[in-house]
């Protein structure tokens, strides 16, 4: 076969040939990030702060922006964290789960909103809510009955943790009401209350065991138990915030999806609001920065009891946590989460918030927006 000619457009998209130094730095960063993800997700024992991790990821992203040839499918920038598993059966998600990208400044927020409105058109509204920092979970209901619960994993394949998730109070075995869908994937966060986290660590230390680094790791470790009775003994909670694959219904907005999930008996946040513009989003973030609820509230009340999403504290998601126009292989374009201030393993985010943007004229839930604290 004759070799196909490379067009000028393809050549420009490929960018300059990476230098030896760039390849070496890219390999070192990828290895360091992979190691940090393994310690965070698998060992539940992170050795760097979330801020240090974010700095490594930003450097890797900048390097790949300069040399697109380095951006391969196995790069950490193209994968969702939490891929490793040694305990539970791998299962495929019907619709891909994604991570959330972050914004740290008001300029970042404004830039994101400008891109959303450019792609979605006029009439964009924002659904905002406080973000819970926990373990991403996907609940599959068929004809109203819970048939499987799986962790996010790499976004396409997660771990089957159905037996353990059934022990959590906010996870209904059957959806309430007569009008339940034929199939629905419910996306949410399983988290560990802060007050109970302190008690658990004290008990672990008293027993001569190693304590957990933070509530998110406590939630992950409690969920990843071979004996469901151990999981049942831990005060895990659930808050839901999105819908994946579905048959038998189609929400017209993120707020409509929340109303449906509430009617089915699922725990959503009580503090979500639909706001007309970016000024309303800023006011929402400022309000919850000054009015954070005491730690240890139940699911959907405060996002302070589990890990703040690895990428950022202000997230925008719609009825689906899968791909959307303008996103990346691991993050959707329509969702961000806001988290200014210092981050560490014990206090990852001072004011996390999540939001999604939705164009009111669109019939599909690609563009719903919401902040998470």
N, C-alpha and C positions, 0 to 999 in steps of 0.2 A: 504493500500500500504506500502511496505517496504521502509524505509528511505534509500536514496542513500548514498553511502559512499563518503566521501570527500577525493579526491586524494591529495597527497603531493603537487602537482603543484597548485591546487586550494587553499590549505591552505597557501602556500607561497605567492600567489597573494593577498590573503586577508590581509596579514600583521598582526602585533601584535594587540591584543585587546586594543582599546583606553582606556586610564585611565580616571578617573572621571574629572580630571583637564583638560585633552585634550578635552573631550566632552563639558565641560563648556566653555572653550575658543572658541571652534568652534561655539557654539551656539551664543556667544556674538558677535563674528566677523561677522557671517552671518546676525544677526539682524542689526548690525551697517551698513554693506554694503547695505542691503536691504533698510534701511532708507535713506542712502545717494543717492541711485539710484532713489528712489521715489522723493526726493527733487530735484534732478538733472533733471530727465526726465519728471516728471509730474508737479511739482510746478514751474519749471524753476527758482529755487532759491537755488543753492547749498550752503552748509555751510562749506565745506572743499575744499581744493585745489585738483587738479588732482593728484599732487604728494602724498598727504596724502591718497587719495583714492587708488592709486596704491600700497602704502605700506601695506594697510589693505588687499588688494587682494593677494599680494605676501605672506603675513603671512598665510593667509587662505590656499593658494596653498601648502605652505611648510608643514603645519599641515596635510593636506590631503595626501601629498606624504608619510609622516611618518605613517599615519594611514588610509590606503585606504578605510576602512569600513565607514569613515566619508564622503566620496565622493559620496553623493547620488544625484539623478537626480534634486532635488530641491535646491542643493547648488548653491550659486552665481557663483562658478567656472564653473558650467555646464550650465549656462544660459547666454544669451545675455541680456544686460541691455535694458531698455526702454519697459518693458512688460506692465506696467499699462496704463489703458485708461478708461476715463469716458465719452468721447464725441462722438466717431465715431464707426461705425459698424466694428466688427472684420471680417477680411478676411484671407483666407489661401493662402500662397505663393505656386505657383506651384513647385518651387524648393527652398529649405531652404536658407535663408540669414544668413551669419555668421558675427561675429565681427573680428577685427584684433588684433593679439597679438603684443607686442612691444619689441624693443631692445633698451638698453640705452648706451651700450658701444661697442667698436669695437670688443671686445672678444665675446660679445653676437651675433654680426652680423656674425662673422666668424663661430661660432658654429652653427648658423642657416643654413648658406650656406653649411657647411659640411654635415649636415643632409639632406638637399635638394639634394645635389649631390650624396649622398649615396643611396637615394631612387629613384632618377630620372635617375641615370647613367651619363655617360659622355656627353659632348656637351651642358651643361646647359648655357643658356644666361639669362640676367636680363633686364627686362623692368622697367625703373625708371621714376618716375614723382613726382612733388610736391604734397603734400597732402592737400586737402581742409578739414577744420574742420567744418562739418555741420551735417545736419540731414539725415541719410540714407534713401533712397527712392527706391521703386521698381515700375517701369513703365511697364505695360503690354500692348503690341501691338498685335492685331490680324488682319492679312491681312493688315498690315500697319496702322491700326487705333487704337488710344489710347482708351482702354476700361477700364483701372483701374490704379490708383496710390495708393500705400499703403506704410505706414511706415514699418520699419523693425520689430518693436515689439519684440517678443521673438525669432525671427528668423523663426518661422513657421507660426505665426499668427500676422498680423499687423492691423493698422487702415486704413480704406478706407478714403482717403483724395483727391479723384479724383477732386471734384469740386474746391477745393482750388489750387491744383497743376496746373490745366488748366490755371490759371491766370498768371503763370510764363512764361516770354518771351521765355526762351530757351526750353520749352516743346512743341514740335510740336504736333498738333492734328493728323496729318498723317505723316508717314515717307516718305521721298523724294525718287524718283527713281522708276523704273519699277520692279526691282527685290527685293521686300520686302518679308520677311519670313511669313510663315503661322502664326507662334507664336514666340514671343520673349519677355523675361523679361529683361529690361534694369535696371542696378543698378547704382546709383549715389549718389551725395550729394547735398542737397539744403542748401544754405548758405546765410549769411547776410553780406554785405560789411562793413568793419570797419568804414569808414567815415560816412556812413549812420547810423551805429549803434550809434555813438555819437550824431547825430542829433535826432534820435528817443528817446534816453534816455533823452535828454534835453527837448524834447516836453512832455514826460511822467511826468518828474519832475515838469515842468511848470503847467501841468494840475492837479497836486496833486496825480499822480499815482506812483506806485513803479517802478523804472527802472529795466531793465534786468541786470543780473550779467555779461554776456558776449555775444558775437555775436552768439554763438551756441544756447544759450537759447533764444535769440531774434528770430532766425530762427524758432526754435521749437514753440515758442509762437505765432509767426505770422502764421505758418502753421496750428496750432490747433485752428482755429477760426470758430465758427459756421456760421458766415456770410462771404462768399467768398469775399465780397467787401472790408472787412478789410484786408484780405490777399493780395488782388490786390493792395491795397494802400501802401504795404510794398515792398521795393526793393529786393525781393528774387531772387536768381539766381541758376542755376543748372549746375553741371559738372558731366559727366557720366564716369564710369571707369570699368564696368564689364557687363557680360551677365549671366543670370540665365537659366531658362528653355527655350527651343527653339525647333522649328520644321521647316523644310524646308531649313536648312543650318547648317553648322558646322565649326566654325572658327578653323584654324590649329594652331593659336598662339594668344597671347594677342595683338600683334601689328596688326595682321590681323583683330581681332575683332574691334580694334580702327579705322582702315581704313573703315570697314563696317559701324560703327556707324557714322563716319564723313560723309560718302556718304549718309546716311539716314537723315542728317540734325540735328544730335545731337551734343551737345557741349562737346568735349573732351579737355583735356589739350593740349596746344601747345608745352609743354616742355617735353613731354615724350621722352625717348631715350632707344634704345636697346643696351646693353653693353655686351661685351664678357666674362667678368670675374669680380671677386670681387674687384679688384683694380679699375676698371672703376666705380663700384658702390660707392666706397669710394670717388673717385674724384668728382663724381656727387654730393654727399652729401656736400662735402667741398665747392664746387662751389656755391651751392644755399644757404649755410650758410652765404656766403659772399656777395651774390647778390640777396637778397630777394627783390621782387618788392614792390613798395609803396602799402600800404593797400588800399583796396577798389576796386581792379581790378575785372573784371567780371569772371564768372565761367570758370574754366579750366585754368585761368591765374595765380592765386595765391591761395594757400590753407590757407592763413592767416586770412580769414574773418569769419571762423566759428570754432566750437569746434574741437580740435585735438582728434582723436579717443581715447576713454576712456582707451584703453589698451596701445598703443604705437605709436610713431611717425615714422614710417618707415614701410610701409606695402607692402607685396608682394601678388598680386592677379592675378589670371588667368582669362580666359574668364568666369569663373563661381565663384560665391560667395557662393557656397555650399561646402559640405564636400570634403575632399581629403585624400589620404593615409597619416597616421602619424599625423593627426590633432586631435583636441579635439571636444567635442560636440558643442563648441561655436566659435572656431577659426580654420582656415585652416592651414595646415603645410607649405604651399607654399607662404604665404604672411606675411610680417611684416611691421611695420613702425617705423622710427627712430626719437627720440626726446630727445637729451641730454639737460642738462641745467635745471634751475628752472621752475616749472609749478605752475600756480595759476589760480583761476577762471577767472581773467581778461586777463592773458597771459599764457594759458595752455602749450604752447610748443614753444621753441625758434627757432628750426630748424626742423620742422616735415618733414619727407620724407617717401615715400612709394615705395615698389618695389615688383616685383614678379619674380619667377624663372621658366624658361621653358626649358625642354630638347628638343633640336631641332629634335630629332628622334621620339618624341612622336606625335601621331596623335590627341590626345585629349588635351584640354586646362587646364589640371590639374596643369601644372608646369610653369605658367608664372610668371615672377617676376617684381616688380616695386616699386620704392621708392616714398614717398609723402612728400612734404614740405609745 
